[in-house]
Each structure stands twice: as C-alpha cells, then as structure tokens.
Amino acid sequence: MKFQRLQDLRNDADMSQKQISEILHISQRSYSHYETGSRNIPIEMLIRLANYYDTSIDYLVGRTDNKKLLK
C-alpha cells in the first residue's frame, strides 16, 4: 500500500525524505520504503508521524479524509 499522504504532507512542509528520516531517527532509505509502501510502517513510526504533522493515524493510512486532528 502506497502512503501518498505521507509524501503529500512532507512536500507541503517543504521537507526532504532525509529531513523527515532524521526527525524519526531512521535512515532515508527506510523512510522511502514507508512512503512507497514496500515496507510496513511500525506503529511507533505512525504515531511519531501523526504527532509531527498534527494529524491522526487514520488520516495517514487513508481511513479518513479529515486532516485535522479531532480534539
């Protein structure tokens, strides 16, 4: 499953894969695999990404189109 929303959020933030991978403390190659869907994203990484982008995991994985985190 390709995670287009990860790529879109990263591009909207004007960040490179390398910059995001450094925030997550993983290699750029590992992060690239997450975006392309060639590797499953560990739940810990989904939580970090959702927190970083201030959105929900459901939005990241396509279960909702609501980008805003409901509080």
mmCIF file of the N, C-alpha and C atoms, coordinates in Angstrom:
data_MODEL
# 
_entry.id   MODEL 
# 
loop_
_atom_site.group_PDB 
_atom_site.id 
_atom_site.type_symbol 
_atom_site.label_atom_id 
_atom_site.label_alt_id 
_atom_site.label_comp_id 
_atom_site.label_asym_id 
_atom_site.label_entity_id 
_atom_site.label_seq_id 
_atom_site.pdbx_PDB_ins_code 
_atom_site.Cartn_x 
_atom_site.Cartn_y 
_atom_site.Cartn_z 
_atom_site.occupancy 
_atom_site.B_iso_or_equiv 
_atom_site.pdbx_formal_charge 
_atom_site.auth_seq_id 
_atom_site.auth_comp_id 
_atom_site.auth_asym_id 
_atom_site.auth_atom_id 
_atom_site.pdbx_PDB_model_num 
ATOM 1   N N  . MET A 1 1  ? 0.845   -1.171 0.000  1.00 0.00 ? 1  MET A N  1 
ATOM 2   C CA . MET A 1 1  ? 0.000   0.000  0.000  1.00 0.00 ? 1  MET A CA 1 
ATOM 3   C C  . MET A 1 1  ? 0.896   1.242  0.000  1.00 0.00 ? 1  MET A C  1 
ATOM 4   N N  . LYS A 1 2  ? 0.727   2.070  -0.998 1.00 0.00 ? 2  LYS A N  1 
ATOM 5   C CA . LYS A 1 2  ? 1.499   3.310  -1.073 1.00 0.00 ? 2  LYS A CA 1 
ATOM 6   C C  . LYS A 1 2  ? 0.871   4.352  -0.147 1.00 0.00 ? 2  LYS A C  1 
ATOM 7   N N  . PHE A 1 3  ? 1.720   5.052  0.579  1.00 0.00 ? 3  PHE A N  1 
ATOM 8   C CA . PHE A 1 3  ? 1.250   6.070  1.507  1.00 0.00 ? 3  PHE A CA 1 
ATOM 9   C C  . PHE A 1 3  ? 1.461   7.449  0.902  1.00 0.00 ? 3  PHE A C  1 
ATOM 10  N N  . GLN A 1 4  ? 0.609   7.777  -0.063 1.00 0.00 ? 4  GLN A N  1 
ATOM 11  C CA . GLN A 1 4  ? 0.696   9.055  -0.762 1.00 0.00 ? 4  GLN A CA 1 
ATOM 12  C C  . GLN A 1 4  ? 0.559   10.230 0.195  1.00 0.00 ? 4  GLN A C  1 
ATOM 13  N N  . ARG A 1 5  ? -0.226  10.055 1.238  1.00 0.00 ? 5  ARG A N  1 
ATOM 14  C CA . ARG A 1 5  ? -0.434  11.162 2.177  1.00 0.00 ? 5  ARG A CA 1 
ATOM 15  C C  . ARG A 1 5  ? 0.850   11.522 2.911  1.00 0.00 ? 5  ARG A C  1 
ATOM 16  N N  . LEU A 1 6  ? 1.691   10.539 3.188  1.00 0.00 ? 6  LEU A N  1 
ATOM 17  C CA . LEU A 1 6  ? 2.977   10.849 3.812  1.00 0.00 ? 6  LEU A CA 1 
ATOM 18  C C  . LEU A 1 6  ? 3.807   11.733 2.901  1.00 0.00 ? 6  LEU A C  1 
ATOM 19  N N  . GLN A 1 7  ? 3.829   11.370 1.641  1.00 0.00 ? 7  GLN A N  1 
ATOM 20  C CA . GLN A 1 7  ? 4.586   12.164 0.669  1.00 0.00 ? 7  GLN A CA 1 
ATOM 21  C C  . GLN A 1 7  ? 3.969   13.557 0.526  1.00 0.00 ? 7  GLN A C  1 
ATOM 22  N N  . ASP A 1 8  ? 2.654   13.635 0.450  1.00 0.00 ? 8  ASP A N  1 
ATOM 23  C CA . ASP A 1 8  ? 1.983   14.927 0.308  1.00 0.00 ? 8  ASP A CA 1 
ATOM 24  C C  . ASP A 1 8  ? 2.248   15.830 1.515  1.00 0.00 ? 8  ASP A C  1 
ATOM 25  N N  . LEU A 1 9  ? 2.132   15.277 2.721  1.00 0.00 ? 9  LEU A N  1 
ATOM 26  C CA . LEU A 1 9  ? 2.381   16.071 3.928  1.00 0.00 ? 9  LEU A CA 1 
ATOM 27  C C  . LEU A 1 9  ? 3.830   16.548 3.977  1.00 0.00 ? 9  LEU A C  1 
ATOM 28  N N  . ARG A 1 10 ? 4.750   15.663 3.600  1.00 0.00 ? 10 ARG A N  1 
ATOM 29  C CA . ARG A 1 10 ? 6.165   16.033 3.591  1.00 0.00 ? 10 ARG A CA 1 
ATOM 30  C C  . ARG A 1 10 ? 6.421   17.147 2.594  1.00 0.00 ? 10 ARG A C  1 
ATOM 31  N N  . ASN A 1 11 ? 5.855   17.019 1.399  1.00 0.00 ? 11 ASN A N  1 
ATOM 32  C CA . ASN A 1 11 ? 6.037   18.052 0.376  1.00 0.00 ? 11 ASN A CA 1 
ATOM 33  C C  . ASN A 1 11 ? 5.389   19.373 0.788  1.00 0.00 ? 11 ASN A C  1 
ATOM 34  N N  . ASP A 1 12 ? 4.212   19.304 1.401  1.00 0.00 ? 12 ASP A N  1 
ATOM 35  C CA . ASP A 1 12 ? 3.545   20.518 1.882  1.00 0.00 ? 12 ASP A CA 1 
ATOM 36  C C  . ASP A 1 12 ? 4.395   21.243 2.920  1.00 0.00 ? 12 ASP A C  1 
ATOM 37  N N  . ALA A 1 13 ? 5.172   20.482 3.681  1.00 0.00 ? 13 ALA A N  1 
ATOM 38  C CA . ALA A 1 13 ? 6.039   21.071 4.703  1.00 0.00 ? 13 ALA A CA 1 
ATOM 39  C C  . ALA A 1 13 ? 7.405   21.464 4.130  1.00 0.00 ? 13 ALA A C  1 
ATOM 40  N N  . ASP A 1 14 ? 7.569   21.304 2.808  1.00 0.00 ? 14 ASP A N  1 
ATOM 41  C CA . ASP A 1 14 ? 8.846   21.603 2.140  1.00 0.00 ? 14 ASP A CA 1 
ATOM 42  C C  . ASP A 1 14 ? 10.018  20.873 2.792  1.00 0.00 ? 14 ASP A C  1 
ATOM 43  N N  . MET A 1 15 ? 9.800   19.588 3.065  1.00 0.00 ? 15 MET A N  1 
ATOM 44  C CA . MET A 1 15 ? 10.829  18.764 3.705  1.00 0.00 ? 15 MET A CA 1 
ATOM 45  C C  . MET A 1 15 ? 11.265  17.668 2.734  1.00 0.00 ? 15 MET A C  1 
ATOM 46  N N  . SER A 1 16 ? 12.507  17.258 2.878  1.00 0.00 ? 16 SER A N  1 
ATOM 47  C CA . SER A 1 16 ? 13.018  16.133 2.090  1.00 0.00 ? 16 SER A CA 1 
ATOM 48  C C  . SER A 1 16 ? 12.830  14.836 2.890  1.00 0.00 ? 16 SER A C  1 
ATOM 49  N N  . GLN A 1 17 ? 12.947  13.717 2.210  1.00 0.00 ? 17 GLN A N  1 
ATOM 50  C CA . GLN A 1 17 ? 12.893  12.439 2.910  1.00 0.00 ? 17 GLN A CA 1 
ATOM 51  C C  . GLN A 1 17 ? 14.010  12.367 3.947  1.00 0.00 ? 17 GLN A C  1 
ATOM 52  N N  . LYS A 1 18 ? 15.146  12.891 3.615  1.00 0.00 ? 18 LYS A N  1 
ATOM 53  C CA . LYS A 1 18 ? 16.289  12.886 4.533  1.00 0.00 ? 18 LYS A CA 1 
ATOM 54  C C  . LYS A 1 18 ? 15.956  13.657 5.812  1.00 0.00 ? 18 LYS A C  1 
ATOM 55  N N  . GLN A 1 19 ? 15.329  14.813 5.682  1.00 0.00 ? 19 GLN A N  1 
ATOM 56  C CA . GLN A 1 19 ? 14.979  15.611 6.860  1.00 0.00 ? 19 GLN A CA 1 
ATOM 57  C C  . GLN A 1 19 ? 13.977  14.878 7.756  1.00 0.00 ? 19 GLN A C  1 
ATOM 58  N N  . ILE A 1 20 ? 12.962  14.283 7.151  1.00 0.00 ? 20 ILE A N  1 
ATOM 59  C CA . ILE A 1 20 ? 11.970  13.541 7.935  1.00 0.00 ? 20 ILE A CA 1 
ATOM 60  C C  . ILE A 1 20 ? 12.615  12.320 8.587  1.00 0.00 ? 20 ILE A C  1 
ATOM 61  N N  . SER A 1 21 ? 13.473  11.635 7.844  1.00 0.00 ? 21 SER A N  1 
ATOM 62  C CA . SER A 1 21 ? 14.126  10.449 8.412  1.00 0.00 ? 21 SER A CA 1 
ATOM 63  C C  . SER A 1 21 ? 14.998  10.822 9.613  1.00 0.00 ? 21 SER A C  1 
ATOM 64  N N  . GLU A 1 22 ? 15.622  11.989 9.572  1.00 0.00 ? 22 GLU A N  1 
ATOM 65  C CA . GLU A 1 22 ? 16.431  12.432 10.709 1.00 0.00 ? 22 GLU A CA 1 
ATOM 66  C C  . GLU A 1 22 ? 15.552  12.725 11.924 1.00 0.00 ? 22 GLU A C  1 
ATOM 67  N N  . ILE A 1 23 ? 14.376  13.291 11.704 1.00 0.00 ? 23 ILE A N  1 
ATOM 68  C CA . ILE A 1 23 ? 13.439  13.545 12.798 1.00 0.00 ? 23 ILE A CA 1 
ATOM 69  C C  . ILE A 1 23 ? 12.995  12.224 13.436 1.00 0.00 ? 23 ILE A C  1 
ATOM 70  N N  . LEU A 1 24 ? 12.812  11.204 12.596 1.00 0.00 ? 24 LEU A N  1 
ATOM 71  C CA . LEU A 1 24 ? 12.362  9.891  13.070 1.00 0.00 ? 24 LEU A CA 1 
ATOM 72  C C  . LEU A 1 24 ? 13.509  9.022  13.582 1.00 0.00 ? 24 LEU A C  1 
ATOM 73  N N  . HIS A 1 25 ? 14.744  9.460  13.350 1.00 0.00 ? 25 HIS A N  1 
ATOM 74  C CA . HIS A 1 25 ? 15.935  8.699  13.740 1.00 0.00 ? 25 HIS A CA 1 
ATOM 75  C C  . HIS A 1 25 ? 16.024  7.356  13.015 1.00 0.00 ? 25 HIS A C  1 
ATOM 76  N N  . ILE A 1 26 ? 15.755  7.418  11.705 1.00 0.00 ? 26 ILE A N  1 
ATOM 77  C CA . ILE A 1 26 ? 15.888  6.247  10.841 1.00 0.00 ? 26 ILE A CA 1 
ATOM 78  C C  . ILE A 1 26 ? 16.637  6.681  9.586  1.00 0.00 ? 26 ILE A C  1 
ATOM 79  N N  . SER A 1 27 ? 16.993  5.720  8.758  1.00 0.00 ? 27 SER A N  1 
ATOM 80  C CA . SER A 1 27 ? 17.690  6.062  7.519  1.00 0.00 ? 27 SER A CA 1 
ATOM 81  C C  . SER A 1 27 ? 16.701  6.604  6.486  1.00 0.00 ? 27 SER A C  1 
ATOM 82  N N  . GLN A 1 28 ? 17.226  7.375  5.551  1.00 0.00 ? 28 GLN A N  1 
ATOM 83  C CA . GLN A 1 28 ? 16.396  7.904  4.471  1.00 0.00 ? 28 GLN A CA 1 
ATOM 84  C C  . GLN A 1 28 ? 15.807  6.760  3.661  1.00 0.00 ? 28 GLN A C  1 
ATOM 85  N N  . ARG A 1 29 ? 16.586  5.708  3.481  1.00 0.00 ? 29 ARG A N  1 
ATOM 86  C CA . ARG A 1 29 ? 16.113  4.548  2.707  1.00 0.00 ? 29 ARG A CA 1 
ATOM 87  C C  . ARG A 1 29 ? 14.911  3.890  3.388  1.00 0.00 ? 29 ARG A C  1 
ATOM 88  N N  . SER A 1 30 ? 14.978  3.736  4.705  1.00 0.00 ? 30 SER A N  1 
ATOM 89  C CA . SER A 1 30 ? 13.846  3.155  5.438  1.00 0.00 ? 30 SER A CA 1 
ATOM 90  C C  . SER A 1 30 ? 12.602  4.017  5.271  1.00 0.00 ? 30 SER A C  1 
ATOM 91  N N  . TYR A 1 31 ? 12.780  5.338  5.407  1.00 0.00 ? 31 TYR A N  1 
ATOM 92  C CA . TYR A 1 31 ? 11.632  6.223  5.249  1.00 0.00 ? 31 TYR A CA 1 
ATOM 93  C C  . TYR A 1 31 ? 11.061  6.135  3.833  1.00 0.00 ? 31 TYR A C  1 
ATOM 94  N N  . SER A 1 32 ? 11.916  6.057  2.850  1.00 0.00 ? 32 SER A N  1 
ATOM 95  C CA . SER A 1 32 ? 11.468  5.929  1.466  1.00 0.00 ? 32 SER A CA 1 
ATOM 96  C C  . SER A 1 32 ? 10.601  4.682  1.292  1.00 0.00 ? 32 SER A C  1 
ATOM 97  N N  . HIS A 1 33 ? 11.003  3.597  1.929  1.00 0.00 ? 33 HIS A N  1 
ATOM 98  C CA . HIS A 1 33 ? 10.216  2.354  1.865  1.00 0.00 ? 33 HIS A CA 1 
ATOM 99  C C  . HIS A 1 33 ? 8.829   2.553  2.474  1.00 0.00 ? 33 HIS A C  1 
ATOM 100 N N  . TYR A 1 34 ? 8.744   3.362  3.518  1.00 0.00 ? 34 TYR A N  1 
ATOM 101 C CA . TYR A 1 34 ? 7.437   3.640  4.126  1.00 0.00 ? 34 TYR A CA 1 
ATOM 102 C C  . TYR A 1 34 ? 6.537   4.389  3.154  1.00 0.00 ? 34 TYR A C  1 
ATOM 103 N N  . GLU A 1 35 ? 7.072   5.416  2.511  1.00 0.00 ? 35 GLU A N  1 
ATOM 104 C CA . GLU A 1 35 ? 6.270   6.209  1.573  1.00 0.00 ? 35 GLU A CA 1 
ATOM 105 C C  . GLU A 1 35 ? 5.791   5.374  0.390  1.00 0.00 ? 35 GLU A C  1 
ATOM 106 N N  . THR A 1 36 ? 6.651   4.524  -0.118 1.00 0.00 ? 36 THR A N  1 
ATOM 107 C CA . THR A 1 36 ? 6.289   3.728  -1.297 1.00 0.00 ? 36 THR A CA 1 
ATOM 108 C C  . THR A 1 36 ? 5.453   2.511  -0.954 1.00 0.00 ? 36 THR A C  1 
ATOM 109 N N  . GLY A 1 37 ? 5.395   2.168  0.320  1.00 0.00 ? 37 GLY A N  1 
ATOM 110 C CA . GLY A 1 37 ? 4.617   1.011  0.738  1.00 0.00 ? 37 GLY A CA 1 
ATOM 111 C C  . GLY A 1 37 ? 5.345   -0.305 0.565  1.00 0.00 ? 37 GLY A C  1 
ATOM 112 N N  . SER A 1 38 ? 6.632   -0.255 0.269  1.00 0.00 ? 38 SER A N  1 
ATOM 113 C CA . SER A 1 38 ? 7.378   -1.503 0.100  1.00 0.00 ? 38 SER A CA 1 
ATOM 114 C C  . SER A 1 38 ? 7.786   -2.112 1.438  1.00 0.00 ? 38 SER A C  1 
ATOM 115 N N  . ARG A 1 39 ? 7.544   -1.393 2.510  1.00 0.00 ? 39 ARG A N  1 
ATOM 116 C CA . ARG A 1 39 ? 7.797   -1.897 3.861  1.00 0.00 ? 39 ARG A CA 1 
ATOM 117 C C  . ARG A 1 39 ? 6.685   -1.389 4.764  1.00 0.00 ? 39 ARG A C  1 
ATOM 118 N N  . ASN A 1 40 ? 6.198   -2.246 5.657  1.00 0.00 ? 40 ASN A N  1 
ATOM 119 C CA . ASN A 1 40 ? 5.173   -1.830 6.615  1.00 0.00 ? 40 ASN A CA 1 
ATOM 120 C C  . ASN A 1 40 ? 5.744   -0.804 7.583  1.00 0.00 ? 40 ASN A C  1 
ATOM 121 N N  . ILE A 1 41 ? 4.912   0.150  7.944  1.00 0.00 ? 41 ILE A N  1 
ATOM 122 C CA . ILE A 1 41 ? 5.332   1.190  8.878  1.00 0.00 ? 41 ILE A CA 1 
ATOM 123 C C  . ILE A 1 41 ? 5.008   0.721  10.293 1.00 0.00 ? 41 ILE A C  1 
ATOM 124 N N  . PRO A 1 42 ? 6.019   0.639  11.153 1.00 0.00 ? 42 PRO A N  1 
ATOM 125 C CA . PRO A 1 42 ? 5.743   0.263  12.548 1.00 0.00 ? 42 PRO A CA 1 
ATOM 126 C C  . PRO A 1 42 ? 4.826   1.292  13.209 1.00 0.00 ? 42 PRO A C  1 
ATOM 127 N N  . ILE A 1 43 ? 3.990   0.827  14.114 1.00 0.00 ? 43 ILE A N  1 
ATOM 128 C CA . ILE A 1 43 ? 3.036   1.712  14.771 1.00 0.00 ? 43 ILE A CA 1 
ATOM 129 C C  . ILE A 1 43 ? 3.743   2.872  15.461 1.00 0.00 ? 43 ILE A C  1 
ATOM 130 N N  . GLU A 1 44 ? 4.918   2.629  16.022 1.00 0.00 ? 44 GLU A N  1 
ATOM 131 C CA . GLU A 1 44 ? 5.672   3.703  16.674 1.00 0.00 ? 44 GLU A CA 1 
ATOM 132 C C  . GLU A 1 44 ? 5.984   4.828  15.679 1.00 0.00 ? 44 GLU A C  1 
ATOM 133 N N  . MET A 1 45 ? 6.328   4.470  14.448 1.00 0.00 ? 45 MET A N  1 
ATOM 134 C CA . MET A 1 45 ? 6.625   5.483  13.422 1.00 0.00 ? 45 MET A CA 1 
ATOM 135 C C  . MET A 1 45 ? 5.353   6.210  13.005 1.00 0.00 ? 45 MET A C  1 
ATOM 136 N N  . LEU A 1 46 ? 4.232   5.493  12.908 1.00 0.00 ? 46 LEU A N  1 
ATOM 137 C CA . LEU A 1 46 ? 2.963   6.143  12.573 1.00 0.00 ? 46 LEU A CA 1 
ATOM 138 C C  . LEU A 1 46 ? 2.581   7.162  13.644 1.00 0.00 ? 46 LEU A C  1 
ATOM 139 N N  . ILE A 1 47 ? 2.795   6.804  14.892 1.00 0.00 ? 47 ILE A N  1 
ATOM 140 C CA . ILE A 1 47 ? 2.499   7.730  15.989 1.00 0.00 ? 47 ILE A CA 1 
ATOM 141 C C  . ILE A 1 47 ? 3.380   8.960  15.886 1.00 0.00 ? 47 ILE A C  1 
ATOM 142 N N  . ARG A 1 48 ? 4.681   8.762  15.658 1.00 0.00 ? 48 ARG A N  1 
ATOM 143 C CA . ARG A 1 48 ? 5.597   9.901  15.532 1.00 0.00 ? 48 ARG A CA 1 
ATOM 144 C C  . ARG A 1 48 ? 5.210   10.804 14.366 1.00 0.00 ? 48 ARG A C  1 
ATOM 145 N N  . LEU A 1 49 ? 4.854   10.189 13.237 1.00 0.00 ? 49 LEU A N  1 
ATOM 146 C CA . LEU A 1 49 ? 4.476   10.973 12.053 1.00 0.00 ? 49 LEU A CA 1 
ATOM 147 C C  . LEU A 1 49 ? 3.182   11.733 12.296 1.00 0.00 ? 49 LEU A C  1 
ATOM 148 N N  . ALA A 1 50 ? 2.201   11.077 12.897 1.00 0.00 ? 50 ALA A N  1 
ATOM 149 C CA . ALA A 1 50 ? 0.929   11.743 13.193 1.00 0.00 ? 50 ALA A CA 1 
ATOM 150 C C  . ALA A 1 50 ? 1.162   12.908 14.147 1.00 0.00 ? 50 ALA A C  1 
ATOM 151 N N  . ASN A 1 51 ? 2.002   12.713 15.143 1.00 0.00 ? 51 ASN A N  1 
ATOM 152 C CA . ASN A 1 51 ? 2.310   13.795 16.079 1.00 0.00 ? 51 ASN A CA 1 
ATOM 153 C C  . ASN A 1 51 ? 3.038   14.935 15.367 1.00 0.00 ? 51 ASN A C  1 
ATOM 154 N N  . TYR A 1 52 ? 3.988   14.600 14.539 1.00 0.00 ? 52 TYR A N  1 
ATOM 155 C CA . TYR A 1 52 ? 4.762   15.628 13.840 1.00 0.00 ? 52 TYR A CA 1 
ATOM 156 C C  . TYR A 1 52 ? 3.865   16.478 12.946 1.00 0.00 ? 52 TYR A C  1 
ATOM 157 N N  . TYR A 1 53 ? 2.983   15.819 12.189 1.00 0.00 ? 53 TYR A N  1 
ATOM 158 C CA . TYR A 1 53 ? 2.114   16.535 11.256 1.00 0.00 ? 53 TYR A CA 1 
ATOM 159 C C  . TYR A 1 53 ? 0.806   17.003 11.897 1.00 0.00 ? 53 TYR A C  1 
ATOM 160 N N  . ASP A 1 54 ? 0.629   16.738 13.194 1.00 0.00 ? 54 ASP A N  1 
ATOM 161 C CA . ASP A 1 54 ? -0.567  17.128 13.938 1.00 0.00 ? 54 ASP A CA 1 
ATOM 162 C C  . ASP A 1 54 ? -1.832  16.632 13.244 1.00 0.00 ? 54 ASP A C  1 
ATOM 163 N N  . THR A 1 55 ? -1.827  15.351 12.943 1.00 0.00 ? 55 THR A N  1 
ATOM 164 C CA . THR A 1 55 ? -2.968  14.711 12.305 1.00 0.00 ? 55 THR A CA 1 
ATOM 165 C C  . THR A 1 55 ? -3.169  13.345 12.946 1.00 0.00 ? 55 THR A C  1 
ATOM 166 N N  . SER A 1 56 ? -4.135  12.591 12.448 1.00 0.00 ? 56 SER A N  1 
ATOM 167 C CA . SER A 1 56 ? -4.406  11.275 13.027 1.00 0.00 ? 56 SER A CA 1 
ATOM 168 C C  . SER A 1 56 ? -3.746  10.179 12.198 1.00 0.00 ? 56 SER A C  1 
ATOM 169 N N  . ILE A 1 57 ? -3.538  9.053  12.845 1.00 0.00 ? 57 ILE A N  1 
ATOM 170 C CA . ILE A 1 57 ? -3.039  7.881  12.124 1.00 0.00 ? 57 ILE A CA 1 
ATOM 171 C C  . ILE A 1 57 ? -4.068  7.473  11.077 1.00 0.00 ? 57 ILE A C  1 
ATOM 172 N N  . ASP A 1 58 ? -5.346  7.602  11.389 1.00 0.00 ? 58 ASP A N  1 
ATOM 173 C CA . ASP A 1 58 ? -6.392  7.270  10.416 1.00 0.00 ? 58 ASP A CA 1 
ATOM 174 C C  . ASP A 1 58 ? -6.234  8.084  9.134  1.00 0.00 ? 58 ASP A C  1 
ATOM 175 N N  . TYR A 1 59 ? -5.874  9.351  9.267  1.00 0.00 ? 59 TYR A N  1 
ATOM 176 C CA . TYR A 1 59 ? -5.654  10.171 8.077  1.00 0.00 ? 59 TYR A CA 1 
ATOM 177 C C  . TYR A 1 59 ? -4.432  9.677  7.305  1.00 0.00 ? 59 TYR A C  1 
ATOM 178 N N  . LEU A 1 60 ? -3.361  9.368  8.005  1.00 0.00 ? 60 LEU A N  1 
ATOM 179 C CA . LEU A 1 60 ? -2.142  8.913  7.342  1.00 0.00 ? 60 LEU A CA 1 
ATOM 180 C C  . LEU A 1 60 ? -2.363  7.648  6.524  1.00 0.00 ? 60 LEU A C  1 
ATOM 181 N N  . VAL A 1 61 ? -3.186  6.744  7.051  1.00 0.00 ? 61 VAL A N  1 
ATOM 182 C CA . VAL A 1 61 ? -3.385  5.462  6.363  1.00 0.00 ? 61 VAL A CA 1 
ATOM 183 C C  . VAL A 1 61 ? -4.622  5.438  5.469  1.00 0.00 ? 61 VAL A C  1 
ATOM 184 N N  . GLY A 1 62 ? -5.312  6.574  5.346  1.00 0.00 ? 62 GLY A N  1 
ATOM 185 C CA . GLY A 1 62 ? -6.423  6.670  4.405  1.00 0.00 ? 62 GLY A CA 1 
ATOM 186 C C  . GLY A 1 62 ? -7.771  6.228  4.925  1.00 0.00 ? 62 GLY A C  1 
ATOM 187 N N  . ARG A 1 63 ? -7.917  6.089  6.231  1.00 0.00 ? 63 ARG A N  1 
ATOM 188 C CA . ARG A 1 63 ? -9.206  5.680  6.799  1.00 0.00 ? 63 ARG A CA 1 
ATOM 189 C C  . ARG A 1 63 ? -10.174 6.839  6.950  1.00 0.00 ? 63 ARG A C  1 
ATOM 190 N N  . THR A 1 64 ? -9.664  8.061  6.865  1.00 0.00 ? 64 THR A N  1 
ATOM 191 C CA . THR A 1 64 ? -10.496 9.261  6.919  1.00 0.00 ? 64 THR A CA 1 
ATOM 192 C C  . THR A 1 64 ? -9.860  10.319 6.028  1.00 0.00 ? 64 THR A C  1 
ATOM 193 N N  . ASP A 1 65 ? -10.690 11.213 5.550  1.00 0.00 ? 65 ASP A N  1 
ATOM 194 C CA . ASP A 1 65 ? -10.184 12.334 4.761  1.00 0.00 ? 65 ASP A CA 1 
ATOM 195 C C  . ASP A 1 65 ? -10.071 13.596 5.603  1.00 0.00 ? 65 ASP A C  1 
ATOM 196 N N  . ASN A 1 66 ? -10.394 13.483 6.887  1.00 0.00 ? 66 ASN A N  1 
ATOM 197 C CA . ASN A 1 66 ? -10.316 14.618 7.802  1.00 0.00 ? 66 ASN A CA 1 
ATOM 198 C C  . ASN A 1 66 ? -8.859  14.780 8.252  1.00 0.00 ? 66 ASN A C  1 
ATOM 199 N N  . LYS A 1 67 ? -8.209  15.784 7.723  1.00 0.00 ? 67 LYS A N  1 
ATOM 200 C CA . LYS A 1 67 ? -6.799  16.031 8.014  1.00 0.00 ? 67 LYS A CA 1 
ATOM 201 C C  . LYS A 1 67 ? -6.575  16.559 9.420  1.00 0.00 ? 67 LYS A C  1 
ATOM 202 N N  . LYS A 1 68 ? -7.552  17.331 9.918  1.00 0.00 ? 68 LYS A N  1 
ATOM 203 C CA . LYS A 1 68 ? -7.434  17.944 11.244 1.00 0.00 ? 68 LYS A CA 1 
ATOM 204 C C  . LYS A 1 68 ? -7.622  16.885 12.320 1.00 0.00 ? 68 LYS A C  1 
ATOM 205 N N  . LEU A 1 69 ? -6.796  16.975 13.328 1.00 0.00 ? 69 LEU A N  1 
ATOM 206 C CA . LEU A 1 69 ? -6.894  16.076 14.479 1.00 0.00 ? 69 LEU A CA 1 
ATOM 207 C C  . LEU A 1 69 ? -8.064  16.522 15.328 1.00 0.00 ? 69 LEU A C  1 
ATOM 208 N N  . LEU A 1 70 ? -8.985  15.604 15.582 1.00 0.00 ? 70 LEU A N  1 
ATOM 209 C CA . LEU A 1 70 ? -10.145 15.923 16.412 1.00 0.00 ? 70 LEU A CA 1 
ATOM 210 C C  . LEU A 1 70 ? -9.714  15.907 17.868 1.00 0.00 ? 70 LEU A C  1 
ATOM 211 N N  . LYS A 1 71 ? -10.040 16.985 18.573 1.00 0.00 ? 71 LYS A N  1 
ATOM 212 C CA . LYS A 1 71 ? -9.630  17.082 19.980 1.00 0.00 ? 71 LYS A CA 1 
ATOM 213 C C  . LYS A 1 71 ? -10.832 17.208 20.865 1.00 0.00 ? 71 LYS A C  1 
# 
